[in-house]
């Protein structure tokens, strides 16, 4: 007679072998561990509730870093921004040009090279020497953007945590969950809108259910989120690094 403990051990080994063989096929109930065990539990929720939890978690903390691309009005912007309630700082790249944005409360500063400001606009190309001189003066300085300037309205949204996230973290169409994944070393549950055509959102399964990665609908960009709740300094640039151009910035 085989001892009871030995019989149980053999059955456990056999069950493990069966589960391994079925790993690439249809698994039997009880073969795999609960993927939500040891997590924050959002993976067990319906898709709409996961999205809601992620939005609330994003709004519950004051700071975040986002990195990736946003496509708007047919133009692609690559962002690397750190945002908080009273402003933000970081870099934006579009059409091969990179510039820095800094916002503190209502004051927006833009720092870029001379090419961004139109240094290349010579007299024969519709520009003038005065344009080139102005662009050279603005180059590599933090230029205070007038609130009435089109650039202010165009770029301030990239520095506003509440406005930016409220517009991004909503998927379109019918929501559904799409399994467990891993993004940047973080275990996530994925939510899709209309099977992915309405966007996908990966939500952290550890700690608060923060958004981790977003693929926007209509190929409108992909963003990753990190450093939720991690504070960072936000200070005005030194006077010798700042220019207040006036009521209207030159156009490039």
Order of alpha helices (4+ residues) and beta strands (2+ residues): alpha-alpha-beta-beta-beta-beta-beta-alpha-beta-alpha-alpha-beta-beta-beta-beta-beta-beta
